[in-house]
Amino acid sequence: MQPRQVNTIEDARQILKDRDLSHVKVGVIDLDGIVRGKYMSRDKFFSALESGFKLCEVIFGWDSSDQLYPNAQFTGWHTAFPDAVVHIDPTTCRSVPEEGNMVFFLADFEGRAAELCPRTLLKKVISRADALEFKATVAAEFEFFVFDETSDSVRKKGYRNLETLSPGSFGYSTLRSSVHSEIYHDLMRLGAEMDVPLEGLHTETGPGVLEAAIEHTDALTAADRAIVFKTFSKIMAQRRGKMLTFMAKWSNNVPGQNEIAS
């Protein structure tokens, strides 16, 4: 279930008390659009709501495989990978499916690290648009492949000859969405529980391809919904022995896919 509306620091404190949580899940977004985060104790979280907490700047100096970018200037061995202050946004509170009463919050970097923080940069763009009396309304639409694979099996195969959820192409298939209805229902339930309302969910052209259209809203909320959906849909799939990829093209033998925002 979605948590009650959380707008303020006091609201965030209260929801942990109401749910009797000893820890909470917090996350930031790196340069590759990946959520990096951790479980944080209740007392630490209460303190961080007021004064922030420290997180290593290394997430702006490495790629999705934790390999350092060559010739990185912002952070690296030359800076000794210092910590930066991160501020939790109470309004991003969401329930975490299949983790009991657990809730999740997004956070933003402050100070020098804010220059590279994707969420902070988006806020700056929105502020500039507001100053020009423009308002951005955004809807994200994702196409993604579903594999009958695990993180172990794909490595053993060298990422070749992967088994997709279904063979061949069959866009808008009522047959396949019914045969694999448990996956569709899990994704729709995920959207409902994490404030990522899906307007549509169906097969696309290509083996094992699904398309999810998220309801339109303001730009910052839409971005949060997009990152939450991409992250937690992968989690949901892996918990069921499946894997998802949002890669634009994972194989030369299958169609590519698009991620659209308008």
C-alpha positions in Angstrom: 0.0 0.0 0.0 1.1 3.6 -0.6 2.0 5.5 2.6 -0.2 8.4 3.7 0.9 11.7 2.2 4.3 12.8 3.4 5.2 16.4 2.8 7.3 17.5 5.8 10.2 16.3 8.0 7.7 15.7 10.8 5.5 13.6 8.4 8.6 11.5 7.6 9.4 10.9 11.2 5.8 10.0 12.0 5.5 7.4 9.3 8.5 5.5 10.7 6.8 5.7 14.1 3.5 4.5 12.8 5.1 1.6 11.0 7.4 0.8 13.9 10.4 0.7 11.6 14.0 0.3 13.0 15.5 1.1 9.6 14.5 2.9 6.4 15.7 2.7 2.8 17.3 5.8 1.2 18.7 6.3 -2.3 20.5 8.8 -4.5 20.9 8.8 -8.3 24.3 8.4 -10.0 25.5 9.6 -13.4 24.1 6.5 -15.1 20.6 6.9 -13.7 21.2 4.1 -11.2 19.8 4.3 -7.7 22.6 3.9 -5.1 21.4 3.6 -1.5 21.4 1.8 1.8 19.3 0.9 4.8 19.6 3.6 7.5 18.8 3.3 11.2 15.8 5.1 12.5 17.9 7.5 14.7 20.3 8.2 11.9 17.4 8.9 9.6 15.8 11.3 12.0 19.1 13.2 12.3 19.6 13.2 8.5 16.2 14.7 8.0 17.5 17.8 9.8 21.1 18.1 8.9 21.7 15.6 6.0 24.1 12.7 5.9 27.4 11.9 4.3 27.9 9.7 1.2 31.0 9.1 -0.8 31.4 11.2 -4.0 32.8 8.1 -5.7 29.3 7.5 -7.2 30.1 10.4 -9.5 33.5 8.9 -10.4 32.6 5.3 -11.5 30.4 3.5 -13.9 27.6 1.0 -13.4 30.2 -1.7 -12.8 32.0 0.4 -10.1 34.9 0.9 -12.6 36.5 4.4 -12.3 36.1 6.8 -15.2 39.4 7.5 -16.9 40.7 11.0 -16.4 37.8 11.9 -14.1 38.2 15.4 -12.6 35.4 15.8 -10.1 36.5 13.0 -7.9 39.1 10.2 -7.9 42.3 9.2 -6.2 43.5 12.8 -6.6 40.7 13.9 -4.3 40.8 10.8 -2.0 37.1 10.3 -2.8 35.7 12.5 0.0 32.2 12.4 1.4 29.5 14.9 0.4 26.4 16.0 2.2 23.1 14.5 1.0 19.7 15.9 1.9 16.6 13.6 2.1 13.4 14.7 0.3 10.5 13.8 2.6 8.0 14.1 -0.3 9.5 11.1 -2.1 8.4 8.6 0.5 7.1 5.3 -1.0 6.3 1.8 0.4 8.7 -0.9 -0.7 6.8 -4.0 -2.1 7.5 -7.3 -0.4 9.5 -5.7 2.4 6.8 -5.5 5.0 6.3 -2.0 6.3 9.5 -0.7 4.7 9.6 2.8 3.1 12.0 4.3 0.7 13.1 8.0 0.2 15.1 9.7 -2.5 17.8 12.2 -1.6 19.8 14.9 -3.3 23.5 16.0 -3.0 24.3 19.5 -1.7 27.3 21.7 -2.2 29.9 21.0 -4.9 28.5 17.5 -5.6 25.1 19.1 -6.4 26.6 20.2 -9.8 26.5 16.5 -10.9 23.4 15.3 -9.0 20.8 14.4 -11.7 17.8 15.3 -9.5 19.3 18.6 -8.4 20.1 19.5 -12.1 16.5 18.7 -13.1 15.3 21.0 -10.3 17.4 23.8 -11.7 16.0 23.3 -15.2 12.4 23.4 -13.8 13.2 26.6 -11.9 14.5 28.2 -15.1 11.3 27.2 -16.9 9.2 28.6 -14.0 11.0 31.9 -14.3 10.0 32.0 -18.0 6.4 31.0 -17.0 6.7 27.6 -18.6 5.5 24.4 -16.9 6.7 21.0 -18.0 4.3 18.1 -18.0 6.0 14.8 -18.6 5.0 11.2 -19.2 7.6 8.3 -19.5 7.0 5.3 -21.6 9.4 2.3 -21.3 10.0 -0.7 -23.5 12.0 -3.5 -21.9 13.0 -7.1 -22.5 12.1 -9.8 -20.0 14.4 -12.8 -19.8 14.0 -16.3 -18.4 17.4 -15.9 -16.9 19.1 -15.0 -13.6 22.2 -12.8 -12.9 24.2 -16.1 -12.6 22.9 -17.7 -15.8 23.6 -14.7 -18.0 27.1 -14.6 -16.8 27.7 -18.3 -17.4 26.4 -17.8 -20.9 28.6 -14.8 -21.5 25.5 -12.8 -22.2 24.8 -14.7 -25.4 21.9 -16.9 -26.5 19.7 -15.6 -23.7 16.2 -17.1 -23.2 13.4 -14.4 -23.5 10.1 -14.7 -21.7 8.4 -15.5 -25.1 9.7 -16.2 -28.6 9.2 -14.2 -31.7 7.2 -10.9 -32.2 3.6 -10.4 -31.1 2.8 -6.8 -30.3 -0.3 -6.0 -28.2 -0.8 -9.7 -27.6 -3.8 -10.6 -25.4 -2.6 -14.2 -25.6 0.8 -13.6 -24.1 -0.3 -11.0 -21.5 -2.8 -13.6 -20.3 -0.3 -16.6 -20.4 2.2 -14.5 -18.4 -0.4 -12.6 -16.4 1.4 -13.0 -13.1 4.2 -10.8 -14.4 1.8 -8.1 -15.7 -0.2 -8.1 -12.4 3.0 -7.9 -10.4 4.1 -4.8 -12.4 0.7 -3.2 -12.1 0.7 -3.9 -8.3 4.2 -2.5 -8.1 3.0 0.7 -9.8 0.1 1.1 -7.5 2.1 0.5 -4.3 5.0 2.9 -5.3 3.0 5.8 -6.8 3.9 4.9 -10.3 0.5 4.7 -12.0 0.6 2.8 -15.2 -1.8 3.9 -18.0 -1.0 0.9 -20.1 1.0 -2.3 -20.1 1.3 -4.6 -23.1 3.7 -6.6 -25.3 5.7 -4.8 -27.9 7.3 -6.1 -31.1 10.2 -8.5 -30.2 10.7 -11.6 -28.1 9.9 -11.0 -24.5 9.3 -7.2 -24.9 6.9 -5.3 -22.7 5.9 -1.7 -22.8 4.8 0.3 -19.8 3.3 3.8 -20.1 3.3 5.9 -16.8 0.7 8.6 -16.2 1.8 12.2 -17.0 2.6 14.6 -14.2 5.0 17.4 -13.4 8.6 16.9 -14.5 10.2 16.1 -11.1 7.5 13.7 -10.1 7.7 12.0 -13.5 11.5 11.6 -13.2 11.1 10.1 -9.8 8.5 7.7 -11.0 10.7 6.7 -13.9 13.7 5.9 -11.8 11.6 4.1 -9.2 9.9 1.9 -11.9 13.1 1.0 -13.6 14.8 0.1 -10.3 12.0 -1.8 -8.6 10.7 -3.6 -11.7 14.2 -5.2 -12.0 14.0 -6.1 -8.3 10.6 -7.7 -8.7 11.7 -9.7 -11.7 14.9 -11.0 -10.1 12.9 -12.1 -7.0 10.9 -14.3 -9.4 13.9 -15.8 -11.3 13.6 -13.4 -14.3 15.6 -10.4 -15.5 14.7 -7.1 -17.2 16.8 -4.9 -19.4 16.0 -1.3 -20.5 19.0 -1.3 -22.9 18.2 0.4 -26.2 19.4 -2.7 -28.1 20.8 -5.7 -26.4 21.3 -7.9 -29.5 21.8 -7.3 -33.2 19.3 -10.1 -33.8 16.3 -8.4 -32.3 14.6 -5.0 -32.6 15.8 -2.1 -30.6 13.5 -0.3 -28.1 12.8 3.2 -27.0 12.4 5.1 -23.8 10.2 8.1 -24.5 9.4 11.1 -22.5 7.1 13.8 -23.7 
